[in-house]
Amino acid sequence: MQNNLEKIFKELENQFDVNEPNVGHFSRFEAKLNKGTKPNILLKLWPFIAIAASVILIFGVWLGASFSKQGMELAKVSSEMGETQNYFVATIEKELEIIEKERNPSTEQIINDGLQQLNKLEIQYQVLTLELKESTEDKRIIYAMIENFQQRIEVLQSLLTQIEDVKQLKIQNNEKFS
């Protein structure tokens, strides 16, 4: 290997640049090096820029979530409206529990139809919550929301009446109700 290196150097012997660089070359080179070692102002500010961008991003996500498609419930209007909403929700849940206990093959279709009507009313209620969020002062929206709750309870009570009618019909026909 050493013979190879000696051979290469002998072949390139007169081709090396052995001249001295121009006067001031080293000082210019050193100035360029020193200029490159000064930290850039953006590099100094980079941590602060990153923190500010993170804060803005978090604030944007929070703001976006605040203005999302969620509506405003009655409970947020006033404490009385909150009590009203709680009463209706509790009544509806109680009626639904009673209805689910009555589910059997002979009442299945009636219950499913009633629950479909209930789902339509729930969708209407969600639209009303969005409208209430936009204008909290409009009493018509509040009345419409209360009426929606009342309609749901009426649907459930009607459903319970129909279930009782089916039971009575089965008893009259001396059929076993299952």
C-alpha positions as CSV (number, residue, x, y, z in Angstrom):
1,M,0.0,0.0,0.0
2,Q,2.8,2.4,0.8
3,N,4.3,1.6,-2.6
4,N,1.0,2.6,-4.2
5,L,1.0,6.0,-2.4
6,E,4.6,6.7,-3.4
7,K,3.8,5.8,-7.0
8,I,0.8,8.2,-7.0
9,F,2.8,11.0,-5.5
10,K,5.6,10.6,-8.1
11,E,3.1,10.7,-10.9
12,L,1.5,13.9,-9.6
13,E,4.8,15.5,-8.5
14,N,4.8,18.6,-10.7
15,Q,1.1,19.1,-10.6
16,F,0.7,20.2,-7.0
17,D,-0.2,23.9,-6.4
18,V,2.6,25.1,-4.2
19,N,2.1,28.8,-4.6
20,E,1.3,31.0,-1.6
21,P,-2.3,32.5,-1.5
22,N,-2.7,36.2,-2.2
23,V,-1.9,38.7,0.5
24,G,-4.8,39.0,3.1
25,H,-6.3,35.6,2.2
26,F,-6.1,34.2,5.7
27,S,-7.6,37.4,7.3
28,R,-10.5,37.4,4.7
29,F,-11.0,33.7,5.4
30,E,-11.0,34.3,9.2
31,A,-13.5,37.2,8.8
32,K,-15.9,35.0,6.8
33,L,-15.6,32.3,9.5
34,N,-16.3,34.8,12.3
35,K,-19.2,36.2,10.3
36,G,-20.8,32.8,10.1
37,T,-20.4,32.1,13.8
38,K,-22.6,35.1,14.8
39,P,-26.0,33.7,15.7
40,N,-28.8,34.8,13.4
41,I,-31.6,36.9,15.1
42,L,-34.2,34.4,13.9
43,L,-32.3,31.6,15.6
44,K,-32.3,33.5,18.9
45,L,-36.0,34.2,18.6
46,W,-36.9,30.7,17.5
47,P,-38.0,29.4,20.9
48,F,-40.3,32.4,21.4
49,I,-41.8,32.0,18.0
50,A,-42.5,28.4,18.6
51,I,-44.2,29.1,21.9
52,A,-46.3,31.9,20.4
53,A,-47.3,29.6,17.6
54,S,-48.3,26.9,20.0
55,V,-50.4,29.3,22.1
56,I,-52.1,30.6,19.0
57,L,-52.8,27.1,17.8
58,I,-54.3,26.0,21.2
59,F,-56.4,29.2,21.3
60,G,-57.7,28.5,17.8
61,V,-58.6,24.9,18.7
62,W,-60.5,26.1,21.8
63,L,-62.2,28.9,19.8
64,G,-63.2,26.4,17.1
65,A,-64.7,24.1,19.7
66,S,-66.6,26.9,21.3
67,F,-68.3,27.8,18.0
68,S,-68.9,24.3,16.8
69,K,-72.3,22.9,15.9
70,Q,-73.3,22.4,19.5
71,G,-76.5,24.2,20.5
72,M,-77.5,25.8,23.7
73,E,-79.7,23.9,26.1
74,L,-82.6,25.4,28.1
75,A,-80.6,24.9,31.3
76,K,-78.2,27.6,30.2
77,V,-80.9,30.2,29.8
78,S,-81.9,30.3,33.5
79,S,-82.2,28.1,36.5
80,E,-86.0,27.9,36.0
81,M,-85.4,26.7,32.5
82,G,-82.9,24.2,33.8
83,E,-85.4,22.8,36.2
84,T,-88.0,22.6,33.4
85,Q,-85.5,20.7,31.2
86,N,-84.6,18.3,34.0
87,Y,-88.3,17.6,34.7
88,F,-89.0,16.8,31.0
89,V,-85.8,14.7,30.6
90,A,-86.6,12.7,33.7
91,T,-90.2,12.1,32.6
92,I,-89.1,11.0,29.2
93,E,-86.5,8.6,30.6
94,K,-89.0,7.1,33.0
95,E,-91.6,6.6,30.2
96,L,-88.9,5.0,28.0
97,E,-88.0,2.5,30.7
98,I,-91.6,1.5,31.1
99,I,-92.0,1.1,27.3
100,E,-88.8,-1.0,27.0
101,K,-90.2,-3.4,29.7
102,E,-93.3,-3.9,27.5
103,R,-91.2,-4.8,24.4
104,N,-92.2,-8.2,23.0
105,P,-93.1,-9.6,19.6
106,S,-96.6,-8.3,19.6
107,T,-95.5,-4.7,20.6
108,E,-92.3,-4.5,18.7
109,Q,-93.6,-2.7,15.6
110,I,-95.6,-0.2,17.7
111,I,-92.6,0.6,19.9
112,N,-90.3,1.0,16.9
113,D,-92.8,3.4,15.2
114,G,-93.1,5.4,18.4
115,L,-89.3,5.6,18.8
116,Q,-89.0,6.8,15.2
117,Q,-91.4,9.7,16.0
118,L,-89.3,10.4,19.1
119,N,-86.1,10.6,17.0
120,K,-87.7,13.1,14.6
121,L,-88.6,15.3,17.6
122,E,-85.1,14.9,18.9
123,I,-83.7,16.1,15.6
124,Q,-86.0,19.1,15.7
125,Y,-84.9,19.8,19.2
126,Q,-81.2,19.9,18.2
127,V,-82.1,22.4,15.5
128,L,-83.8,24.5,18.1
129,T,-80.7,24.4,20.4
130,L,-78.7,25.8,17.5
131,E,-81.2,28.6,17.0
132,L,-81.3,29.4,20.7
133,K,-77.5,29.7,20.7
134,E,-77.8,32.3,18.0
135,S,-80.5,34.4,19.7
136,T,-80.9,33.7,23.4
137,E,-83.4,36.5,23.7
138,D,-86.0,35.0,21.4
139,K,-88.7,33.5,23.7
140,R,-90.4,31.8,20.7
141,I,-87.5,29.4,20.5
142,I,-87.7,28.6,24.2
143,Y,-91.4,28.0,23.9
144,A,-90.8,25.8,20.9
145,M,-88.2,23.7,22.9
146,I,-90.7,23.3,25.7
147,E,-93.4,22.3,23.3
148,N,-91.0,19.8,21.7
149,F,-90.5,18.1,25.1
150,Q,-94.3,18.0,25.6
151,Q,-94.8,16.4,22.2
152,R,-92.2,13.7,23.1
153,I,-94.1,13.0,26.3
154,E,-97.4,12.8,24.4
155,V,-95.9,10.4,21.9
156,L,-94.6,8.2,24.7
157,Q,-98.0,8.3,26.5
158,S,-99.8,7.5,23.3
159,L,-97.4,4.6,22.8
160,L,-98.1,3.3,26.3
161,T,-101.9,3.5,25.6
162,Q,-101.4,1.5,22.4
163,I,-99.4,-1.1,24.2
164,E,-102.2,-1.4,26.8
165,D,-104.8,-1.8,24.0
166,V,-102.8,-4.6,22.5
167,K,-102.6,-6.3,26.0
168,Q,-106.4,-5.9,26.5
169,L,-107.0,-7.3,23.0
170,K,-104.9,-10.3,23.8
171,I,-106.7,-10.9,27.1
172,Q,-110.1,-10.6,25.4
173,N,-109.1,-13.2,22.8
174,N,-107.8,-15.4,25.6
175,E,-104.3,-15.4,24.2
176,K,-101.3,-15.6,26.3
177,F,-99.5,-12.3,26.3
178,S,-95.8,-12.7,25.9
